[in-house]
Amino acid sequence: SPMRFIIPGRPNFYSGAPLDRQDHRRNDRAWLEGCFQNRATKVLVLWRSRHLVENDRPCWINRDQATALFSAGHETVFLGLERAAPRLAIDLSEVPEDSLGQKIAPKDSFKDLREIGPLLPQAEGATLAYARGLLIWHQRHRFCGVCGSPTRSDRAGHMRRCTNDSCAAPHFPRTDPAVIMLVHDGKGSCVLGRQQQWPPGMHSTLAGFVEPGETLEEAVAREVYEEVGLKMPLDQITYHSSQPWPFPSSIMLGFYGLAPRESLRICAEELAEANWYSKDDLRNSPENEVFRLPRRDSIARRLIEDWLALDP
């Protein structure tokens, strides 16, 4: 029978932002204007999806420092309240690289979340992931998918609306569901694979996007069959946990799946290689350019580590 998991109490990386998102305030223009004037307000600054950091920690700027950025019309979103103080994020992606230092800070002060995320406290990483995902959505939805007209930000950055009055279609932030699964045989072996473009030696669990018209369990079974040729009954698939993954806009839905240990039929378009590995193989991983486990901030790593902690 499949393993039955209680949903873990320990949150995954990039989840658990300590914010009251204040959805009911997002249409309250007077209240939002007050946030821009509030001396307790702090602002995250992003440039081309990278965060402004100092000593590998996020650099929040205060209201006075942000005033000139607000007036310049850069995309700004309301994230929520932290201990009753407003938290915002602003996107400077339109600022040319050679002007960035004059505007706020030089280019090398901005770092990708994938570089600093594993070093951050849980709550900080989650807040940065939230801001990154929301601002990337704004960057990629400047035009209406219904009529092609420009869109404008609304509801404190949590909606875009078509500017064509005859259309006026609302557009909400996109999150793409993706299943990620550790396939195991119930006897101490599991399947890991690697894609050609990954860092040298990195092996991970199987994963793929959910397609229209299928359940999450069906997506798990389909992806496993497509990638390594294993057939897995739906009743042998169990949910573990989920993780926001704003690279750029996914929610990773983690599962375990029980399958017989059979030879793998690897789809070359999806994977460079895949194999069955024992628990001892993984516990003794050399973590080098020949073989290494997934990133420590990934749900893939969490699925593996939780499986290794179980018997057998």
HELIX and SHEET records of a PDB file:
HELIX    1   1 ASP A   23  ARG A   25  5                                   3    
HELIX    2   2 ARG A   29  GLN A   37  1                                   9    
HELIX    3   3 ARG A   63  SER A   71  1                                   9    
HELIX    4   4 GLU A   97  SER A   99  5                                   3    
HELIX    5   5 LEU A  100  LYS A  103  1                                   4    
HELIX    6   6 LYS A  107  SER A  109  5                                   3    
HELIX    7   7 LEU A  113  ILE A  116  1                                   4    
HELIX    8   8 GLY A  117  LEU A  119  5                                   3    
HELIX    9   9 GLN A  122  ARG A  140  1                                  19    
HELIX   10  10 ARG A  155  GLY A  157  5                                   3    
HELIX   11  11 LEU A  216  VAL A  228  1                                  13    
HELIX   12  12 LEU A  234  GLN A  236  5                                   3    
HELIX   13  13 LYS A  279  ARG A  283  1                                   5    
HELIX   14  14 ILE A  299  LEU A  308  1                                  10    
SHEET    1   A 4 ARG A  57  PRO A  58  0                                        
SHEET    2   A 4 ARG A  50  GLU A  54 -1                                        
SHEET    3   A 4 LYS A  42  TRP A  47 -1                                        
SHEET    4   A 4 TRP A  60  ASN A  62 -1                                        
SHEET    1   B 5 ARG A  57  PRO A  58  0                                        
SHEET    2   B 5 ARG A  50  GLU A  54 -1                                        
SHEET    3   B 5 LYS A  42  TRP A  47 -1                                        
SHEET    4   B 5 ALA A  85  ASP A  91  1                                        
SHEET    5   B 5 GLU A  75  GLU A  82 -1                                        
SHEET    1   C 3 ARG A  57  PRO A  58  0                                        
SHEET    2   C 3 ARG A  50  GLU A  54 -1                                        
SHEET    3   C 3 PHE A 110  ASP A 112 -1                                        
SHEET    1   D 3 THR A 151  ASP A 154  0                                        
SHEET    2   D 3 MET A 159  CYS A 162 -1                                        
SHEET    3   D 3 PRO A 170  HIS A 171 -1                                        
SHEET    1   E 4 LEU A 206  PHE A 209  0                                        
SHEET    2   E 4 ASP A 176  HIS A 184 -1                                        
SHEET    3   E 4 SER A 189  ARG A 194 -1                                        
SHEET    4   E 4 GLU A 273  SER A 278 -1                                        
SHEET    1   F 4 LEU A 206  PHE A 209  0                                        
SHEET    2   F 4 ASP A 176  HIS A 184 -1                                        
SHEET    3   F 4 SER A 250  LEU A 258  1                                        
SHEET    4   F 4 ILE A 237  TRP A 245 -1                                        
END                                                                             
